[in-house]
Amino acid sequence: MGDFYIAHEGDIKAGRTTDVYFLRTKKILEEKGVRKKVFADVATTSLPHGWKWGVLAGIEEVAKLLEGLPVNVYAMAEGTIFHPYEPVLQIEGFYEEFGIYETALLGMLSQASGIATASLRVKMAANFKPVYSFGIRHMHPAIAPMIDRSAFIGGCDGVSGILGAEMIGEKPVGTMPHALIITVGDQVTAWKYYDEVMPPEVPRTALVDTFCDEKFESLVAAEVLGRRLDAVRLDTPGSRRGNFRKIIEEVRWELNLRGYDWVKIFVSGGLNEESIREIVDVADAFGVGSAIASAKPVDFSLDIVEVEGKPLTKRGKLSGRKQIYRCENGHYHRVPADKKLERCPICGAEVEPLLKPLIENGEIVAELPKAREIREYVLEQAKRFELKLE
């Protein structure tokens, strides 16, 4: 046992993070000689907060989890927009070979997809203006890289975590904390020190709400740093905000009036998709914390839908193998796997199957794209299919 209550990769791969009843099932099947090939769907019947669509994330981790097992796995590509009742992943094999991994794989998909979906919704609420994920401080550090990756592929333009950014091949982003200004002793000196010490590629964003009114601190920052100032950040706590929109409008007005029209306004502090919608036309960029990092997981479940080639499942579920087709206009169709669909019944456009081979006999056969490629795919779908937040 280590010092922290975390599961290491070896523990997860060994099935030690499973619910105990899966281990008991495995033991019973093996001792009683029950060996039957099954086919299972992973899907959800509802999304958090009544959302109509989700962003699939966690596929790469699931592929690495099941790699080497005698199973076939089919999945939607990571970053695909999905809906309730649509299988996003399917597993074929002997249940005793993969059953103990159900807990882990559902957790990987559920939490990552919840974060990625919340990220895209925030990005859309911001009218696709820059959004940065600053929320790993609200979650256990053991999963910080997963949070950062999910937030990034969901649409965030950058993440603050050092390790998370490194693992996805990006550079971490951030401004300055109140702690710097308070420790230095005054905001002007802190801004100057930041400008003097930080390398040129780091944007000069001055935090302007530590001791005084945001409007006056913004003007001082602009006077002190001049053209080197990229943005001012308003992190005003809720108890001091009053009408936050009016505060932002004041800052913009006074900066523009004095010729500092190039200075962007970066806002943060307790933001979510609703509050962002209220200020999106007056702010230039957004730092979002718990609304993304602490997003509610998608309630995925794994259900056997076929045993030894025969459709069979529990009540409330649909038995048999399925395929999900999507046309270029964003119409989705769930059909039996043996029913090939070539044209969309709604618009007549060509369709493509979304569930494609991920693992064949234990070997990963699908491409696992880089995080930036997945992010581009997510944003492209959002715009092409004109996704709505309602």
FENVENDA-V518049 format. One record per run of one state. SS is the DSSP state (alpha for helix, beta for strand, coil for the rest). FROM is the first residue (numbers start at 1). TO is the last residue. If there is no record, write none. Layout:
ss:from:to
SS:FROM:TO
SS:FROM:TO
This chain:
ss:from:to
coil:1:8
alpha:9:13
coil:14:19
alpha:20:31
coil:32:36
beta:37:43
coil:44:47
alpha:48:50
coil:51:53
beta:54:55
coil:56:58
alpha:59:66
coil:67:71
beta:72:75
coil:76:80
beta:81:82
coil:83:88
beta:89:94
alpha:95:125
coil:126:129
beta:130:133
coil:134:135
alpha:136:138
coil:139:140
alpha:141:154
coil:155:157
beta:158:159
coil:160:161
alpha:162:167
coil:168:177
alpha:178:184
coil:185:186
alpha:187:197
coil:198:204
beta:205:207
coil:208:213
alpha:214:228
coil:229:230
beta:231:234
coil:235:237
alpha:238:241
coil:242:243
alpha:244:257
coil:258:263
beta:264:268
coil:269:272
alpha:273:279
coil:280:284
beta:285:288
coil:289:289
alpha:290:293
coil:294:300
beta:301:307
coil:308:309
beta:310:311
coil:312:321
beta:322:327
coil:328:331
beta:332:336
coil:337:342
beta:343:343
coil:344:349
beta:350:353
coil:354:355
beta:356:360
coil:361:362
beta:363:364
coil:365:370
alpha:371:384
coil:385:390
